[in-house]
């Protein structure tokens, strides 16, 4: 191979070169399992030499992986940031659209990170994932008007975040079906249902739910859910007591 075939490296600043290498790593880890990506792969994707990668990331693949996970975590945190305007369930729908689009685009990395067992997984990567969960829960609680929730409400939101992760992984396993808009709508309904059910036994959640639902509109996700629930409510009317304490159909 003659000299003309050698890579023509561009002169970049230290920060520019690091950003370039990290971008290549993020793309590779976003579309392949961590164990399937090597430093040589990152070097080839960035169009640089292997030693140059180690110059900027002395820790090699592990350092690149953790840096890529920090990058992905930052993107996932941004997904749940939404202006505090309009119906809460519509805000949540916008956030989930961004979150699920990330899952769709970075399916291999999302699956490897959430399922664990990767050779690149460490306590630090686990802390990164838990940080995303806490941030997502904080944003959801903020939109519910409960920045300092009691234990029942906090537990409810964290359980929903865990459900979103589990559903996302199942969605990937099932060939990305149902379509994203349908999946997003179901997850919004899920949180609304959890909120209403928790409100029946927790006074704090009852007040939060009443205030949040007062902001909903007939064409918001909560309004659409209410219309779908109407026939079911009628079907269980016989379970409600009448004035003398008996069931509506009781003798």
N, C-alpha and C positions, 0 to 999 in steps of 0.2 A: 504494500500500500504506500503510495507516494505522499509527500508532504501536503499536497493540495487537498487530500481527503481528511486531514486532521480537523477536529472540531474547531470552529472559529468562535472562541469565547468572547462574549461582549464584556466590556469593562463596566462593572456595576459597583455601586457603593456596597459597603458591608450589609446595610439594612436591605437594600434592593436584592442582593444575592440571597440573603437568608429568606426573604419573602418569596423569591422565585423557587427555591428548593422546597420550602414548606408548601407552596401551592401544588407542586408536583406530588409531594407526599400525600397531601389531603385528597387529591384526585385519585391516587392509587388506593389508599386505604378506604376511600369512599366507595370503591367499586370492586374491591377484592378483600378476602379475609386477611387479617394481619399476617398470619403465618405464610401466606402466599406472596408477600411483598418483601423484596430484599433491597439493600442499599444500592445494589447495582441497578435495580429497576428504577429507583428514584433518580439516580444519576443519568440513566438513559432518557427518562421522561423529561428531565430538565436540560438535557444536552450538555452535560458537564462530566468531568471525570469523577471516579469513585473517591480518590483522595480529597477532592474539593468538597464533597459532601461531608466527609469526616472533619474537615477543617472548620466547618460551620456547625456541625452537630457531632462533637467528639463521642457522644454516647451511642452513635450509630442508629440502628433501626429503632431501638427502644425510645431514645430521645425524640426521634422523628415521630414515632407513633403517639407519644404523649403530647407532643406539640400539636399534632393533627387533631387529637381528641379535644384539646383545649379550644382549637379553632371551631370544631364541630359543636362543642358545648356552647360557645358564644353564639353561634347561629341558632341553636335550639332555644336558648334563653330569649333571644330576640323574637322568636315565634309568638311568645305569649304576651309580648308588650303591645298593648292596644290602647288607643285614646279612650278616656272614660266618658264616652258619649254614646247615646242610643241604648237600645235594649241590651241587657247583660248577655242574653243568649246569642244575640247577633254578634257581639264582640267576641264571644267564645268561638263562634263559628269561624270568624276571620282568623283567629289564632290557630285553630285546628287545621284550617286550610293550609297555612304556612307550615305547621308541624308535619302534617301528613305528606306534603310535597317534599319535605326534606327526607322523610322515610323512603319515599318512592325513589328519589334521586340518588340516595346514598344507602341503598338497601343492604349491601353486603356488610358495610361497616356498622350500620345500626344493629343488624342481627348479631354480628360477632360481639359487639360491645355489650348489648343487653343480655345475651345468653351467657356470657362468661365462658371460661374455659380456654380462652385464647392464650397462646404462648407469650403474647405481649402484655397480658393483663397483669396489673400490679395493684397494690393498695392505693396508689396515686390515681390510676385510671378509674378505680371504683369510687374514689372521692369526687372525681370529675363528674361522673354520672349522677351521684347523689346530689351534687350541687345543682345540676340541671333540674332534678326533681323538686328540690326545695324552692328554687326560683320560680318554677312553673306553678307550684302551689301558692306561693306568695302573690303571684299575679292574679290567679283565679280568685283568691280571697279578697284581693284589693277591688276587683270588679264586683264582688258580692257585697262590698261595703263592710268587710270584716277583717281589717289588717291585723287585729290582735284577737284571734279566735279562741274560744274555749276548746277543751279536748275533743268533744264530740264532733264539732264542726271541722276542726283541723284533721281529725282522723278520717272524716268523710271525704274531704278533698284529696288527702294523700292516697286514699284507697282508689279514688277515681283516676288519679295520675298513674297508679300502678295498673289499673285496668286499661288505660290508653296504651301503655307500653305492651301489655299482653295482647291486646287486640291488634296492635300494629304488627307484632311478630306473627300472629296467626294469619293476618292479611297477606303478609309476604309468603308464608307457607302455602296459602291457598291460591297462589298465582295472581295476587293483587286483585282479588274479587271479594266483595262487590266493588263497584266503581267508587272512587274517592268521595264524591259528593254524598253518596248514600251512606258511606261509612262515617263521614263527618257528622251528618245529621243524626245518626244513631247515637254517636258519642255525646252530642249535645243533649239529646233526650235523656241519656243515661245520667248525666250530671243533674239535670232538672229533676228527674225522678228521685235520685238520692237525696237531693236537697229537700224535696217535699216530704219524703218519708221520714227523714231525720227530724224534720220540723214537728212531726206528730208526737215526739217524745222528748224533745230538747227545746226548752223555752228560748234560749239564745238563737238557735237556728230558726225557730218559728218567726222571730222578729226579723231576722236577716232575710228569710224567704219572702215574707210579706212585703218588705221594702223593695226587694229585687223584682218581684213579680209585678209590683205596681208600675215599674218602668217598662214593662213589656207591652207590645202592641199586637193587634190581631194578625199582622203579617210577619211577626217575628217568629223564630223557631219555637218559642214557648207558646205563642198564640196558635200556631199550627198543631202543636202537640195537644193543646186543650181541645181543639176540634176533634182530633182523632180519639181522645179519651172519652168524649161525651157519651157515645153508645155503650162503652164499658161501664161508666158510672151508672147509667140507667139499668144495666144488666145486674148490678149488685145492689140496687136500691132495696131489695128485700132483706138485705143484711142489716139495714139501719133500723133502729128501734122507732116505733111510733110514740105518740104522746103518753101511752100508758106503760111504756117500757118494753112492750113485746115487739117482735119482728113485724115488719110491715105485712107479712103474710101469715104471721103466727096466729094461733088461736088462743 
